């Protein structure tokens, strides 16, 4: 189906996509690194930059997988738009996590019951008790 | 304490990029893969990719923030049990399998 000219177009497109991915990855790193460092500080631990980078890259991969999962869940439900139920469903293997997400979702709904589509930011700074530990079995 | 989170717009940008990529792939494979074509036909008309609502994006940001916090926290627990003051690669390696199973 692909003609030579078309193929080079496709290749160029892929290159563009790659550079967009790189920019997104860098932006993701910028927000993720402080999260990891803060969490280490809260636990009274030092953490070196390469380890943080490793965890952040892992989180980015996880984000990509999450995007695919959410899309499939929404499609399976016959929707074109991902909603909160899909996100909660993506955590179905971990009951505790699903419960945490569900309560966070209720909070969001309670905050803006009538204007769900309007995106409001900057007003959510409450300290939620979401940093709960899930048991580590091998200790 | 001010809790750091992701910007939902950034998460949206990442999701959107993946969804557009997949929508394009679907379109390209439509004639090759009959099953994919069927899925693509009913869900994405002419490259229409998936979208997400604002609360779903906020919830995803929260999920990712929990993911990173959990990774660091679990590694810190292991490091502490070994009497160290610094999280090392081996600690992350040890928590990795269970972390991936839990998320």
gemmi code that builds the backbone of each chain (N, CA, C; Angstrom):
import gemmi

chains = {
    "A": [
        ("UNK", (0.826, -1.188, 0.000), (0.000, 0.000, 0.000), (0.875, 1.258, 0.000)),
        ("UNK", (2.109, 1.116, 0.529), (2.964, 2.285, 0.653), (3.837, 2.475, -0.576)),
        ("UNK", (3.685, 3.642, -1.196), (4.551, 4.017, -2.309), (5.814, 4.628, -1.692)),
        ("UNK", (6.887, 4.711, -2.529), (8.156, 5.224, -2.013), (8.033, 6.636, -1.426)),
        ("UNK", (7.368, 7.501, -2.185), (7.218, 8.878, -1.727), (6.437, 8.945, -0.429)),
        ("UNK", (5.403, 8.134, -0.394), (4.566, 8.117, 0.791), (5.345, 7.614, 2.004)),
        ("UNK", (6.209, 6.648, 1.724), (6.963, 6.049, 2.813), (7.893, 7.074, 3.466)),
        ("UNK", (8.527, 7.897, 2.611), (9.423, 8.896, 3.187), (8.618, 9.898, 4.021)),
        ("UNK", (7.384, 10.145, 3.584), (6.505, 10.997, 4.375), (6.253, 10.390, 5.741)),
        ("UNK", (5.978, 9.087, 5.693), (5.701, 8.375, 6.938), (6.912, 8.441, 7.850)),
        ("UNK", (8.112, 8.255, 7.215), (9.328, 8.288, 8.021), (9.533, 9.656, 8.658)),
        ("UNK", (9.282, 10.709, 7.852), (9.450, 12.057, 8.377), (8.478, 12.276, 9.534)),
        ("UNK", (7.281, 11.763, 9.340), (6.280, 11.883, 10.389), (6.761, 11.219, 11.677)),
        ("UNK", (7.373, 10.050, 11.485), (7.850, 9.321, 12.659), (8.951, 10.098, 13.381)),
        ("UNK", (9.813, 10.749, 12.576), (10.877, 11.554, 13.187), (10.289, 12.700, 13.999)),
        ("UNK", (9.277, 13.349, 13.423), (8.609, 14.432, 14.133), (8.026, 13.930, 15.440)),
        ("UNK", (7.376, 12.772, 15.331), (6.770, 12.186, 16.512), (7.795, 11.949, 17.604)),
        ("UNK", (8.989, 11.482, 17.160), (10.039, 11.199, 18.127), (10.465, 12.460, 18.858)),
        ("UNK", (10.608, 13.558, 18.092), (11.054, 14.793, 18.752), (9.978, 15.306, 19.692)),
        ("UNK", (8.703, 15.135, 19.289), (7.618, 15.534, 20.191), (7.666, 14.695, 21.462)),
        ("UNK", (7.909, 13.384, 21.296), (8.020, 12.510, 22.464), (9.140, 12.968, 23.378)),
        ("UNK", (10.278, 13.370, 22.781), (11.406, 13.814, 23.599), (11.046, 15.046, 24.425)),
        ("UNK", (10.354, 15.989, 23.785), (9.957, 17.202, 24.506), (9.023, 16.847, 25.652)),
        ("UNK", (8.053, 15.963, 25.354), (7.104, 15.555, 26.389), (7.818, 14.837, 27.530)),
        ("UNK", (8.796, 14.019, 27.156), (9.542, 13.271, 28.160), (10.296, 14.225, 29.076)),
        ("UNK", (10.900, 15.263, 28.478), (11.630, 16.244, 29.283), (10.689, 16.991, 30.224)),
        ("UNK", (9.515, 17.363, 29.694), (8.554, 18.055, 30.558), (8.102, 17.135, 31.692)),
        ("UNK", (7.930, 15.846, 31.337), (7.521, 14.868, 32.344), (8.594, 14.757, 33.431)),
        ("UNK", (9.864, 14.711, 32.996), (10.971, 14.623, 33.954), (10.951, 15.806, 34.906)),
        ("UNK", (10.736, 17.015, 34.336), (10.768, 18.225, 35.152), (9.737, 18.175, 36.274)),
        ("UNK", (8.563, 17.595, 35.999), (7.585, 17.533, 37.090), (7.779, 16.313, 37.973)),
        ("UNK", (8.361, 15.250, 37.399), (8.443, 14.007, 38.170), (9.619, 14.004, 39.142)),
        ("UNK", (10.737, 14.612, 38.742), (11.930, 14.567, 39.598), (11.674, 15.187, 40.981)),
        ("UNK", (11.029, 16.383, 41.050), (10.746, 16.925, 42.382), (9.871, 16.003, 43.229)),
        ("UNK", (8.933, 15.297, 42.592), (8.053, 14.389, 43.340), (8.883, 13.302, 44.009)),
        ("UNK", (9.788, 12.702, 43.213), (10.616, 11.615, 43.738), (11.546, 12.121, 44.833)),
        ("UNK", (12.144, 13.295, 44.599), (13.096, 13.811, 45.590), (12.402, 14.170, 46.889)),
        ("UNK", (11.206, 14.744, 46.752), (10.463, 15.111, 47.950), (10.093, 13.876, 48.762)),
        ("UNK", (9.694, 12.829, 48.046), (9.300, 11.600, 48.720), (10.498, 10.991, 49.456)),
        ("UNK", (11.684, 11.051, 48.841), (12.887, 10.532, 49.484), (13.198, 11.338, 50.734)),
        ("UNK", (13.056, 12.657, 50.614), (13.345, 13.529, 51.763), (12.391, 13.217, 52.905)),
        ("UNK", (11.124, 12.992, 52.550), (10.122, 12.698, 53.563), (10.461, 11.410, 54.310)),
        ("UNK", (11.129, 10.481, 53.604), (11.520, 9.231, 54.241), (12.908, 9.309, 54.858)),
        ("UNK", (13.496, 10.486, 54.839), (14.816, 10.674, 55.418), (15.904, 9.925, 54.696)),
        ("UNK", (15.800, 9.839, 53.389), (16.772, 9.084, 52.597), (17.416, 9.969, 51.548)),
        ("UNK", (18.659, 9.679, 51.288), (19.329, 10.334, 50.167), (18.994, 9.535, 48.909)),
        ("UNK", (18.898, 10.238, 47.794), (18.696, 9.519, 46.542), (19.496, 10.232, 45.458)),
        ("UNK", (20.275, 9.457, 44.712), (21.148, 10.089, 43.720), (20.394, 10.306, 42.410)),
        ("UNK", (20.903, 11.238, 41.630), (20.227, 11.630, 40.393), (19.971, 10.461, 39.426)),
        ("UNK", (20.947, 9.554, 39.218), (20.677, 8.461, 38.273), (19.520, 7.565, 38.706)),
        ("UNK", (19.387, 7.342, 40.015), (18.294, 6.497, 40.506), (16.958, 7.192, 40.274)),
        ("UNK", (16.941, 8.510, 40.547), (15.716, 9.280, 40.300), (15.357, 9.189, 38.817)),
        ("UNK", (16.363, 9.381, 37.959), (16.121, 9.345, 36.516), (15.546, 8.000, 36.104)),
        ("UNK", (16.069, 6.956, 36.720), (15.614, 5.596, 36.422), (14.137, 5.431, 36.781)),
        ("UNK", (13.775, 5.883, 37.981), (12.385, 5.762, 38.431), (11.463, 6.607, 37.550)),
        ("UNK", (11.940, 7.794, 37.188), (11.122, 8.693, 36.373), (10.903, 8.114, 34.971)),
        ("UNK", (11.956, 7.516, 34.407), (11.796, 6.894, 33.088), (10.803, 5.739, 33.151)),
        ("UNK", (10.895, 4.998, 34.258), (9.941, 3.909, 34.465), (8.521, 4.457, 34.505)),
        ("UNK", (8.357, 5.565, 35.200), (7.033, 6.179, 35.302), (6.542, 6.648, 33.937)),
        ("UNK", (7.467, 7.116, 33.110), (7.056, 7.563, 31.767), (6.574, 6.380, 30.929)),
        ("UNK", (7.310, 5.288, 31.013), (6.876, 4.067, 30.311), (5.501, 3.641, 30.801)),
        ("UNK", (5.329, 3.741, 32.115), (4.051, 3.377, 32.708), (2.940, 4.282, 32.159)),
        ("UNK", (3.256, 5.571, 31.998), (2.282, 6.512, 31.448), (1.854, 6.093, 30.042)),
        ("UNK", (2.844, 5.676, 29.245), (2.526, 5.266, 27.875), (1.605, 4.042, 27.869)),
        ("UNK", (1.926, 3.088, 28.755), (1.070, 1.914, 28.851), (-0.323, 2.284, 29.338)),
        ("UNK", (-0.340, 3.213, 30.287), (-1.619, 3.661, 30.844), (-2.481, 4.284, 29.746)),
        ("UNK", (-1.852, 5.070, 28.886), (-2.593, 5.701, 27.790), (-3.255, 4.640, 26.918)),
        ("UNK", (-2.497, 3.590, 26.598), (-3.059, 2.520, 25.770), (-4.203, 1.816, 26.487)),
        ("UNK", (-3.985, 1.504, 27.771), (-5.028, 0.834, 28.549), (-6.305, 1.663, 28.568)),
        ("UNK", (-6.151, 2.956, 28.881), (-7.321, 3.817, 29.014), (-8.090, 3.885, 27.707)),
        ("UNK", (-7.333, 3.962, 26.596), (-7.996, 4.017, 25.300), (-8.818, 2.751, 25.059)),
        ("UNK", (-8.191, 1.606, 25.359), (-8.886, 0.340, 25.149), (-10.110, 0.213, 26.044)),
        ("UNK", (-9.979, 0.645, 27.295), (-11.123, 0.568, 28.208), (-12.281, 1.415, 27.684)),
        ("UNK", (-11.944, 2.643, 27.261), (-12.992, 3.542, 26.771), (-13.652, 2.954, 25.529)),
        ("UNK", (-12.824, 2.406, 24.634), (-13.376, 1.816, 23.411), (-14.270, 0.637, 23.736)),
        ("UNK", (-13.816, -0.158, 24.712), (-14.602, -1.338, 25.073), (-15.969, -0.937, 25.623)),
        ("UNK", (-15.998, 0.201, 26.305), (-17.268, 0.687, 26.834), (-18.068, 1.440, 25.770)),
        ("UNK", (-17.518, 1.527, 24.558), (-18.224, 2.187, 23.475), (-18.179, 3.698, 23.557)),
        ("UNK", (-17.118, 4.203, 24.209), (-16.975, 5.648, 24.318), (-15.774, 6.125, 23.518)),
        ("UNK", (-15.769, 7.412, 23.187), (-14.599, 7.975, 22.526), (-13.766, 8.766, 23.510)),
        ("UNK", (-14.329, 8.969, 24.675), (-13.657, 9.792, 25.665), (-13.372, 8.971, 26.922)),
        ("UNK", (-12.167, 9.162, 27.438), (-11.788, 8.448, 28.657), (-12.397, 9.162, 29.856)),
        ("UNK", (-13.036, 8.437, 30.753), (-13.529, 9.086, 31.968), (-12.895, 8.463, 33.215)),
        ("UNK", (-13.309, 8.957, 34.361), (-12.641, 8.550, 35.604), (-12.781, 7.050, 35.879)),
        ("UNK", (-13.902, 6.469, 35.435), (-14.098, 5.038, 35.653), (-12.987, 4.220, 34.991)),
        ("UNK", (-12.561, 4.671, 33.820), (-11.488, 3.967, 33.109), (-10.188, 4.013, 33.904)),
        ("UNK", (-9.919, 5.177, 34.490), (-8.683, 5.322, 35.265), (-8.728, 4.408, 36.484)),
        ("UNK", (-9.901, 4.372, 37.144), (-10.026, 3.508, 38.319), (-9.895, 2.046, 37.907)),
        ("UNK", (-10.466, 1.724, 36.760), (-10.389, 0.344, 36.264), (-8.938, -0.070, 35.992)),
        ("UNK", (-8.128, 0.894, 35.582), (-6.731, 0.560, 35.286), (-5.974, 0.136, 36.544)),
        ("UNK", (-6.518, 0.434, 37.709), (-5.880, 0.036, 38.960), (-6.602, -1.144, 39.593)),
        ("UNK", (-7.336, -1.918, 38.767), (-8.203, -2.955, 39.331), (-7.447, -4.073, 40.050)),
        ("UNK", (-6.163, -4.239, 39.724), (-5.417, -5.333, 40.358), (-5.034, -5.017, 41.800)),
        ("UNK", (-5.082, -3.738, 42.127), (-4.675, -3.320, 43.456), (-5.864, -2.643, 44.129)),
        ("UNK", (-6.516, -3.391, 45.019), (-7.754, -2.884, 45.615), (-7.539, -1.584, 46.369)),
        ("UNK", (-6.421, -1.556, 47.094), (-6.129, -0.374, 47.901), (-5.974, 0.860, 46.998)),
        ("UNK", (-5.232, 0.665, 45.914), (-5.005, 1.768, 44.982), (-6.316, 2.212, 44.342)),
        ("UNK", (-7.137, 1.234, 43.969), (-8.418, 1.561, 43.354), (-9.288, 2.354, 44.327)),
        ("UNK", (-9.251, 1.949, 45.602), (-10.036, 2.670, 46.603), (-9.531, 4.093, 46.768)),
        ("UNK", (-8.208, 4.250, 46.778), (-7.625, 5.585, 46.897), (-8.056, 6.469, 45.737)),
        ("UNK", (-7.982, 5.903, 44.534), (-8.371, 6.670, 43.350), (-9.849, 7.019, 43.389)),
        ("UNK", (-10.655, 6.061, 43.855), (-12.099, 6.314, 43.898), (-12.420, 7.454, 44.842)),
        ("UNK", (-11.753, 7.471, 46.006), (-12.038, 8.555, 46.951), (-11.544, 9.890, 46.400)),
        ("UNK", (-10.414, 9.855, 45.684), (-9.917, 11.090, 45.061), (-10.901, 11.589, 44.015)),
        ("UNK", (-11.481, 10.638, 43.305), (-12.464, 10.958, 42.269), (-13.709, 11.600, 42.881)),
        ("UNK", (-14.153, 11.053, 44.021), (-15.309, 11.637, 44.713), (-15.010, 13.068, 45.118)),
        ("UNK", (-13.786, 13.278, 45.606), (-13.384, 14.619, 46.010), (-13.475, 15.589, 44.843)),
        ("UNK", (-12.968, 15.143, 43.701), (-13.007, 15.997, 42.506), (-14.439, 16.335, 42.134)),
        ("UNK", (-15.300, 15.324, 42.207), (-16.700, 15.533, 41.827), (-17.388, 16.470, 42.797)),
        ("UNK", (-17.039, 16.307, 44.088), (-17.668, 17.153, 45.100), (-17.264, 18.605, 44.919)),
        ("UNK", (-16.028, 18.791, 44.425), (-15.511, 20.155, 44.303), (-16.202, 20.935, 43.188)),
        ("UNK", (-16.472, 20.267, 42.086), (-17.137, 20.976, 40.986), (-18.242, 20.106, 40.400)),
        ("UNK", (-19.392, 20.108, 41.081), (-20.452, 19.173, 40.670), (-21.116, 19.537, 39.352)),
        ("UNK", (-21.295, 20.836, 39.091), (-22.055, 21.192, 37.892), (-21.186, 21.453, 36.666)),
        ("UNK", (-19.930, 21.845, 36.880), (-19.109, 22.203, 35.727), (-17.969, 21.207, 35.548)),
        ("UNK", (-18.325, 19.987, 35.204), (-17.321, 18.938, 35.104), (-16.377, 19.157, 33.929)),
        ("UNK", (-16.889, 19.796, 32.893), (-16.054, 19.905, 31.698), (-15.078, 21.065, 31.755)),
        ("UNK", (-15.436, 22.041, 32.584), (-14.538, 23.188, 32.675), (-13.295, 22.774, 33.454)),
        ("UNK", (-12.157, 23.065, 32.906), (-10.929, 22.687, 33.599), (-10.525, 23.796, 34.545)),
        ("UNK", (-10.484, 23.440, 35.795), (-10.079, 24.428, 36.784), (-8.813, 23.923, 37.437)),
        ("UNK", (-7.821, 24.784, 37.450), (-6.561, 24.344, 38.059), (-6.123, 25.338, 39.120)),
        ("UNK", (-5.072, 24.974, 39.822), (-4.485, 25.878, 40.793), (-5.258, 25.960, 42.089)),
        ("UNK", (-6.460, 25.412, 42.113), (-7.252, 25.504, 43.323), (-7.239, 24.209, 44.112)),
        ("UNK", (-6.449, 23.258, 43.648), (-6.429, 21.986, 44.387), (-5.083, 21.796, 45.050)),
        ("UNK", (-5.029, 22.302, 46.288), (-3.755, 22.207, 46.993), (-3.919, 21.504, 48.334)),
        ("UNK", (-5.079, 20.923, 48.516), (-5.319, 20.280, 49.811), (-4.377, 19.098, 49.971)),
        ("UNK", (-3.990, 18.878, 51.195), (-3.172, 17.699, 51.464), (-4.084, 16.498, 51.606)),
        ("UNK", (-4.066, 15.653, 50.600), (-4.897, 14.469, 50.722), (-4.045, 13.326, 51.252)),
        ("UNK", (-4.680, 12.455, 51.956), (-3.933, 11.323, 52.511), (-3.804, 10.237, 51.477)),
        ("UNK", (-2.990, 10.505, 50.465), (-2.884, 9.530, 49.389), (-1.566, 8.788, 49.399)),
        ("UNK", (-0.665, 9.175, 50.303), (0.655, 8.551, 50.266), (0.702, 7.331, 51.171)),
        ("UNK", (-0.320, 6.528, 51.050), (-0.367, 5.347, 51.893), (0.559, 4.273, 51.325)),
        ("UNK", (1.104, 3.508, 52.218), (2.013, 2.451, 51.780), (1.237, 1.170, 51.581)),
        ("UNK", (1.532, 0.487, 50.505), (0.971, -0.831, 50.315), (2.004, -1.797, 50.880)),
        ("UNK", (1.544, -2.827, 51.538), (2.468, -3.721, 52.233), (3.511, -4.318, 51.311)),
        ("UNK", (4.724, -4.363, 51.821), (5.769, -5.075, 51.097), (5.881, -6.440, 51.756)),
        ("UNK", (5.625, -7.452, 50.996), (5.453, -8.771, 51.601), (6.763, -9.411, 52.040)),
        ("UNK", (7.885, -9.031, 51.420), (9.106, -9.795, 51.699), (9.958, -9.156, 52.796)),
        ("UNK", (9.331, -8.450, 53.681), (10.126, -7.877, 54.775), (9.711, -8.459, 56.102)),
    ],
    "B": [
        ("UNK", (2.036, 20.656, 54.194), (3.110, 20.533, 53.181), (2.518, 20.587, 51.775)),
        ("UNK", (3.148, 21.334, 50.945), (2.660, 21.467, 49.574), (3.017, 20.214, 48.772)),
        ("UNK", (1.978, 19.541, 48.311), (2.235, 18.294, 47.602), (2.452, 18.570, 46.112)),
        ("UNK", (3.530, 18.038, 45.599), (3.812, 18.261, 44.180), (3.051, 17.235, 43.345)),
        ("UNK", (2.410, 17.725, 42.303), (1.716, 16.808, 41.399), (2.048, 17.142, 39.960)),
        ("UNK", (1.538, 16.309, 39.075), (1.723, 16.571, 37.659), (0.678, 17.576, 37.177)),
        ("UNK", (1.031, 18.283, 36.129), (0.076, 19.156, 35.478), (-0.816, 18.298, 34.580)),
        ("UNK", (-2.128, 18.299, 34.811), (-3.003, 17.456, 33.971), (-2.852, 17.735, 32.477)),
        ("UNK", (-2.488, 18.988, 32.142), (-2.303, 19.323, 30.724), (-1.135, 18.563, 30.111)),
        ("UNK", (-0.078, 18.385, 30.909), (1.081, 17.621, 30.432), (0.690, 16.169, 30.196)),
        ("UNK", (-0.048, 15.605, 31.163), (-0.492, 14.224, 31.025), (-1.388, 14.090, 29.790)),
        ("UNK", (-2.225, 15.105, 29.607), (-3.101, 15.090, 28.440), (-2.278, 15.074, 27.149)),
        ("UNK", (-1.218, 15.913, 27.121), (-0.367, 15.986, 25.930), (0.273, 14.629, 25.636)),
        ("UNK", (0.739, 13.951, 26.678), (1.376, 12.641, 26.490), (0.350, 11.619, 25.983)),
        ("UNK", (-0.814, 11.586, 26.647), (-1.871, 10.658, 26.242), (-2.266, 10.911, 24.790)),
        ("UNK", (-2.471, 12.209, 24.499), (-2.950, 12.589, 23.179), (-1.975, 12.115, 22.102)),
        ("UNK", (-0.699, 12.279, 22.401), (0.308, 11.908, 21.409), (0.233, 10.408, 21.107)),
        ("UNK", (0.087, 9.618, 22.165), (-0.002, 8.165, 21.988), (-1.271, 7.793, 21.249)),
        ("UNK", (-2.369, 8.454, 21.608), (-3.648, 8.120, 20.969), (-3.641, 8.480, 19.496)),
        ("UNK", (-3.043, 9.630, 19.181), (-2.984, 10.006, 17.756), (-2.124, 9.018, 16.988)),
        ("UNK", (-1.006, 8.637, 17.619), (-0.110, 7.694, 16.961), (-0.840, 6.382, 16.673)),
        ("UNK", (-1.577, 5.926, 17.687), (-2.282, 4.655, 17.522), (-3.423, 4.766, 16.511)),
        ("UNK", (-4.070, 5.934, 16.489), (-5.149, 6.138, 15.516), (-4.590, 6.073, 14.106)),
        ("UNK", (-3.405, 6.676, 13.928), (-2.761, 6.651, 12.611), (-2.385, 5.235, 12.219)),
        ("UNK", (-1.812, 4.517, 13.182), (-1.416, 3.124, 12.920), (-2.630, 2.296, 12.518)),
        ("UNK", (-3.705, 2.502, 13.233), (-4.935, 1.766, 12.937), (-5.386, 2.024, 11.515)),
        ("UNK", (-5.334, 3.302, 11.143), (-5.762, 3.678, 9.806), (-4.906, 2.972, 8.753)),
        ("UNK", (-3.591, 2.954, 9.045), (-2.648, 2.360, 8.099), (-2.879, 0.858, 7.963)),
        ("UNK", (-3.231, 0.233, 9.075), (-3.392, -1.223, 9.045), (-4.789, -1.677, 8.677)),
        ("UNK", (-5.651, -0.736, 8.441), (-7.068, -1.063, 8.284), (-7.312, -2.158, 7.238)),
        ("UNK", (-6.630, -2.044, 6.118), (-6.858, -3.026, 5.061), (-6.155, -4.341, 5.361)),
        ("UNK", (-5.066, -4.269, 6.148), (-4.290, -5.478, 6.429), (-4.967, -6.339, 7.486)),
        ("UNK", (-5.287, -5.675, 8.597), (-5.832, -6.445, 9.709), (-7.353, -6.237, 9.802)),
        ("UNK", (-8.086, -7.256, 9.521), (-9.542, -7.128, 9.454), (-10.144, -6.827, 10.822)),
        ("UNK", (-9.607, -7.450, 11.864), (-10.146, -7.243, 13.205), (-9.913, -5.810, 13.649)),
        ("UNK", (-8.670, -5.335, 13.419), (-8.338, -3.955, 13.780), (-9.233, -2.980, 13.042)),
        ("UNK", (-9.487, -3.304, 11.785), (-10.300, -2.418, 10.967), (-11.693, -2.295, 11.569)),
        ("UNK", (-12.177, -3.414, 12.061), (-13.509, -3.405, 12.635), (-13.562, -2.520, 13.871)),
        ("UNK", (-12.524, -2.655, 14.723), (-12.450, -1.822, 15.914), (-12.339, -0.360, 15.508)),
        ("UNK", (-11.449, -0.118, 14.534), (-11.210, 1.259, 14.103), (-12.444, 1.884, 13.482)),
        ("UNK", (-13.209, 1.082, 12.776), (-14.346, 1.634, 12.056), (-15.398, 2.198, 13.002)),
        ("UNK", (-15.629, 1.479, 14.117), (-16.695, 1.935, 14.984), (-16.224, 2.960, 16.006)),
        ("UNK", (-14.917, 3.047, 16.228), (-14.479, 3.954, 17.282), (-13.777, 5.201, 16.775)),
        ("UNK", (-13.083, 5.114, 15.661), (-12.372, 6.312, 15.227), (-12.611, 6.545, 13.747)),
        ("UNK", (-13.467, 7.507, 13.484), (-13.771, 7.843, 12.103), (-12.716, 8.801, 11.576)),
        ("UNK", (-12.027, 8.396, 10.556), (-11.020, 9.234, 9.898), (-10.012, 9.836, 10.873)),
        ("UNK", (-9.298, 8.943, 11.583), (-8.217, 9.411, 12.444), (-8.661, 10.128, 13.704)),
        ("UNK", (-9.937, 10.064, 14.009), (-10.384, 10.672, 15.261), (-9.825, 9.852, 16.405)),
        ("UNK", (-8.982, 10.476, 17.205), (-8.405, 9.700, 18.292), (-9.214, 9.914, 19.569)),
        ("UNK", (-8.876, 9.116, 20.571), (-9.582, 9.169, 21.843), (-9.343, 10.516, 22.532)),
        ("UNK", (-10.284, 10.920, 23.349), (-10.059, 12.108, 24.168), (-10.328, 11.748, 25.623)),
        ("UNK", (-10.103, 12.701, 26.507), (-10.300, 12.406, 27.924), (-10.942, 13.583, 28.616)),
        ("UNK", (-11.741, 13.321, 29.638), (-12.323, 14.453, 30.359), (-11.399, 14.933, 31.472)),
        ("UNK", (-11.667, 16.131, 31.950), (-10.726, 16.814, 32.852), (-10.470, 16.031, 34.128)),
        ("UNK", (-11.561, 15.480, 34.709), (-11.376, 14.744, 35.953), (-10.552, 13.487, 35.742)),
        ("UNK", (-10.736, 12.836, 34.599), (-9.946, 11.644, 34.308), (-8.471, 11.994, 34.245)),
        ("UNK", (-8.160, 13.157, 33.683), (-6.762, 13.568, 33.595), (-6.189, 13.889, 34.970)),
        ("UNK", (-6.996, 14.543, 35.784), (-6.539, 14.836, 37.151), (-6.283, 13.540, 37.901)),
        ("UNK", (-7.184, 12.581, 37.694), (-7.054, 11.293, 38.365), (-5.808, 10.557, 37.873)),
        ("UNK", (-5.520, 10.652, 36.577), (-4.312, 10.022, 36.039), (-3.055, 10.675, 36.616)),
        ("UNK", (-3.094, 12.011, 36.743), (-1.955, 12.704, 37.348), (-1.718, 12.186, 38.754)),
        ("UNK", (-2.815, 12.020, 39.477), (-2.717, 11.512, 40.839), (-2.130, 10.101, 40.844)),
        ("UNK", (-2.604, 9.267, 39.925), (-2.128, 7.889, 39.839), (-0.620, 7.854, 39.581)),
        ("UNK", (-0.143, 8.712, 38.682), (1.287, 8.736, 38.371), (2.099, 9.246, 39.553)),
        ("UNK", (1.518, 10.223, 40.244), (2.210, 10.741, 41.418), (2.325, 9.643, 42.471)),
        ("UNK", (1.258, 8.864, 42.645), (1.289, 7.754, 43.598), (2.312, 6.713, 43.159)),
        ("UNK", (2.372, 6.461, 41.858), (3.327, 5.481, 41.321), (4.756, 5.844, 41.716)),
        ("UNK", (5.131, 7.102, 41.495), (6.495, 7.535, 41.804), (6.738, 7.524, 43.316)),
        ("UNK", (5.758, 8.029, 44.064), (5.910, 8.038, 45.518), (6.096, 6.631, 46.058)),
        ("UNK", (5.283, 5.716, 45.545), (5.373, 4.325, 45.998), (6.737, 3.739, 45.699)),
        ("UNK", (7.231, 3.995, 44.481), (8.535, 3.458, 44.094), (9.601, 3.931, 45.074)),
        ("UNK", (9.611, 5.234, 45.341), (10.636, 5.791, 46.227), (10.439, 5.282, 47.655)),
        ("UNK", (9.179, 5.274, 48.086), (8.897, 4.873, 49.467), (9.287, 3.424, 49.724)),
        ("UNK", (8.953, 2.555, 48.788), (9.304, 1.142, 48.968), (10.804, 0.950, 48.945)),
        ("UNK", (11.484, 1.647, 48.027), (12.942, 1.545, 47.975), (13.539, 2.065, 49.269)),
        ("UNK", (12.942, 3.132, 49.802), (13.437, 3.695, 51.059), (13.278, 2.699, 52.203)),
        ("UNK", (12.169, 1.959, 52.196), (11.953, 0.956, 53.245), (13.035, -0.107, 53.212)),
        ("UNK", (13.363, -0.560, 52.003), (14.421, -1.564, 51.863), (15.765, -0.990, 52.308)),
        ("UNK", (16.041, 0.233, 51.873), (17.313, 0.871, 52.227), (17.428, 1.009, 53.741)),
        ("UNK", (16.315, 1.369, 54.360), (16.301, 1.532, 55.811), (16.548, 0.200, 56.510)),
        ("UNK", (15.923, -0.846, 55.990), (16.086, -2.168, 56.591), (17.531, -2.633, 56.502)),
        ("UNK", (18.231, -2.166, 55.476), (19.634, -2.546, 55.343), (20.548, -1.580, 56.083)),
        ("UNK", (19.947, -0.602, 56.733), (20.736, 0.323, 57.540), (21.466, 1.378, 56.748)),
        ("UNK", (21.073, 1.598, 55.516), (21.741, 2.610, 54.692), (21.084, 3.971, 54.842)),
        ("UNK", (21.752, 4.982, 54.307), (21.182, 6.325, 54.329), (20.814, 6.765, 52.928)),
        ("UNK", (21.138, 5.951, 51.947), (20.901, 6.359, 50.568), (20.202, 5.242, 49.795)),
        ("UNK", (19.264, 5.638, 48.932), (18.595, 4.651, 48.090), (19.520, 4.305, 46.933)),
        ("UNK", (19.809, 3.017, 46.805), (20.722, 2.596, 45.738), (19.974, 1.779, 44.691)),
        ("UNK", (20.678, 1.520, 43.603), (20.061, 0.803, 42.486), (19.539, -0.563, 42.912)),
        ("UNK", (20.291, -1.251, 43.788), (19.856, -2.591, 44.209), (18.518, -2.545, 44.936)),
        ("UNK", (18.305, -1.455, 45.693), (17.029, -1.324, 46.415), (15.871, -1.186, 45.432)),
        ("UNK", (16.103, -0.361, 44.412), (15.057, -0.177, 43.407), (14.804, -1.496, 42.672)),
        ("UNK", (15.887, -2.202, 42.387), (15.739, -3.495, 41.709), (14.879, -4.453, 42.517)),
        ("UNK", (15.066, -4.412, 43.829), (14.321, -5.367, 44.659), (12.838, -5.067, 44.741)),
        ("UNK", (12.487, -3.768, 44.697), (11.057, -3.441, 44.813), (10.349, -3.489, 43.457)),
        ("UNK", (11.146, -3.499, 42.413), (10.576, -3.371, 41.064), (9.508, -4.416, 40.706)),
        ("UNK", (9.781, -5.721, 40.908), (8.766, -6.707, 40.484), (7.410, -6.492, 41.150)),
        ("UNK", (7.423, -6.306, 42.487), (6.145, -6.146, 43.183), (5.463, -4.840, 42.778)),
        ("UNK", (6.280, -3.810, 42.568), (5.713, -2.507, 42.157), (4.967, -2.648, 40.835)),
        ("UNK", (5.600, -3.342, 39.900), (4.977, -3.488, 38.588), (3.733, -4.364, 38.665)),
        ("UNK", (3.734, -5.325, 39.589), (2.537, -6.150, 39.750), (1.401, -5.345, 40.385)),
        ("UNK", (1.770, -4.363, 41.200), (0.745, -3.615, 41.928), (0.134, -2.480, 41.113)),
        ("UNK", (0.782, -2.118, 39.996), (0.244, -0.991, 39.226), (-0.189, -1.402, 37.818)),
    ],
}
model = gemmi.Model(1)
for chain_id, residues in chains.items():
    chain = gemmi.Chain(chain_id)
    for i, (resn, *xyz) in enumerate(residues, 1):
        res = gemmi.Residue()
        res.name, res.seqid = resn, gemmi.SeqId(i, " ")
        for name, pos in zip(("N", "CA", "C"), xyz):
            atom = gemmi.Atom()
            atom.name, atom.element = name, gemmi.Element(name[0])
            atom.pos, atom.b_iso = gemmi.Position(*pos), 0.0
            res.add_atom(atom)
        chain.add_residue(res)
    model.add_chain(chain)
structure = gemmi.Structure()
structure.add_model(model)
structure.setup_entities()
